[in-house]
Amino acid sequence: MLLFMVLMLMPTHLMADAYDKQNYPPVVDTVVLERTNLPIVFIDTRCGGDDTKAIHYDYRIAVRMKIINNPDGRNYGDTVAHPSQTVDYDGWVAIRYRGNTSFTFSAKKPYNFKTMKTADPEGEKQKTALLGMPKDNTWVLLAPYGDRSLLRDVLVWQLARPYFDYTPRCRYCEVVLDGLYYGIYILAENIRKGSNRLNLDDPGLSGDALTGGYQLQIDRNDEPYFASAYPAIDSNGNPYKEYSTVYLQYKHPDYEDLLPGQAEYIQQRLRQMEDALASDDFTNPDTGYQQYLDPISFIDQQLSQEFSGNIDGYRLSTNIYKHRDSQDGRFKTALWDFDLAFANTNSANAQGTDFWRYQNSYLTKYNAYNKVPFWWMRLMEDPAYVRQLKERWAQYRLGNYSNDHIEATIDSITALLSQDGALERNKTAWQILQVRNYETVINDLKKWIEKRVEWMDEQLDFDNSFITNVNNAVQNKSMTACHTIDGKRIDCPGSRGLPSRITLRNALIIVRYSDGTTAKFITTK
């Protein structure tokens, strides 16, 4: 309880330059990585010399990085004895520590790094494809430590991937830093502008160019930010008297790169969105909030946060972004940071499965900083939004979020981590003392998810008994129209009343027949 109180009540995370001359070595520095099924990331701060360079929090240093990833899935830690291994990357990177609570309260530290052309950490970046992920130059090494399952972030991203415009790709790996084994990490894409990530333009100075693209992040006030004009509200709709400010950090462009008028524009645009949400006529499809935000994207954020019971959900590490108005100028969302999801704490009623996280209710008791913006509470007052939320949940549950698929995804990840001893090496290096063994941790996670989705099914009226799979359904009726759950007409010819030849995957299709009846189908192609 005390730890969570510290995390929740800290006014900000004003991180001074933090580093350790030995780079925060593992508790046990004698673990030997002989062979692993995971890629191996070697980080060399000595760069071929004798002196260890300290990695810092506030600025980057240049180090060498080599990544081994053999096609047969057998990677060897002794590169001298195995000189012909497949090298995925071998070059300079500019590295620093990253994270807030994940840095401060974890012995095992996460990193940001950029792939570089030279040894100058402020020099020219080099776009590189790492471990099969598309080319870019900005990457993260997440350090699952407090998450004993090691899979919470990865699980959410994998399940949500078909529904978002962009969700970070990632690969598990094992890290060796200056010859010491550092354990299991997640090498992942950072949520930033990039042709293969958030495909945002650089905003211009006027006209349509000024309108996009931008990325903001709801978070603390420890980086350049502007504050929402609207306070966070409690579950009764009343503004909090203290700690009610919602902060939005500039992510693209970075604050120091903003040109004249751009900061003013994106602040004004967010204010327009919030004004529309707060207005009496907020549900009007022409003049209300729908002209400023994409309801389906906000629904996808909501379902991911609620499914996972994320205690940081909505209020921290929550990314929103905007393309130019000529492309689609409505705010959309992207996912990040689920290490405290799925009941991974004993506080904030994190074990509970029968309430909504967007309502701020658990934060009221602690009078915590960084509360949830009023946006989702207001959206839930719109019957059309609630209808779309329920229909989207049905689509989720009949697709990636089916009980069988959730369990299969968890089992696949745990099998990957267990295959060649990585879990035990990581546990030994960091002296992770678990009251429960790993199998029990995973089983408890599955049980929590089962209870959570059962409650969400009840709240969102999900009942798959009336929805038929298009591969099995046969009806002898004449179809007159087909449309998706959001009302978009589609061409779905077929025979015997069965829609077929639909290219949409995991989509909920509503079919209307000449006798006035309707049927719902889920596509699984």
Secondary structure, DSSP 8 states (H G I E B T S, - for coil): -HHHHHHHH-S---------TT----S-TT----EESS-EEEEESSTTSSS-----SSS-EEEEEEEE--TTS-EES-TTTSTT--EEEEEEEEEEE--SHHHHT-SS--EEEEEESSS-TTS-B--B--TT---BSEEEEE---S-TTS-HHHHHHHHHTTTSS----EEEEEEEETTEEEEEEEEEE-SSB-TTSB------SSHHHHT--EEEEEE-SSSSEEE-SS--B-TTS-B-SSS---EEEEEES-GGG--TTHHHHHHHHHHHHHHHHHSTTTT-TTTSGGGTB-HHHHHHHHHHHHHHT-TTTTTSSEEEEE--HHHH-SBEEE----TT-SS-SSSTTTT--SS-GGG-HHHHHHT-SS---SHHHHHTT-HHHHHHHHHHHHHHHTTTTSHHHHHHHHHHHHHHHHTTSHHHHHHHHHT---SS-HHHHHHHHHHHHHHHHHHHHHHTT--GGGEEETTT----S-EEEEEETTS-B----EETTEE-----SS-EEEEEETTS-EEEEE---
